[in-house]
């Protein structure tokens, strides 16, 4: 029971983090003059990502004896951490802050992390 709850919480948080990043990118493109709100939104996205990391760790610990779930959650956690560290490592390589490549990387990493978390949740349910 606790395995399903912990893994489900992580899958939900990973999906919420991906949806929030998607909304943030869409809003940034639609309303470029609202730059003052971006720092608060970035702080919220970091808080959601931090909660996702904690939930992933809890899910991995609770599902440790369940190999497929453990592997899926570990891969998803690695992608979440990569998504948090990618701006620091890739910023010298990207041409500017409005680079579509940066947005694509952000969405791909968040999307794959969410899919892996949902696959882990599906595996835990069966």
VENDAQUI-V996936 format. One record per run of one state. SS is the DSSP state (2 for helix, 1 for strand, 0 for the rest). FROM is the first residue (numbers start at 1). TO is the last residue. If there is no record, write none. Layout:
SS,FROM,TO / SS,FROM,TO
//
This chain:
0,1,1 / 2,2,30 / 0,31,34 / 2,35,62 / 0,63,66 / 2,67,90 / 0,91,99 / 2,100,125 / 0,126,126
//
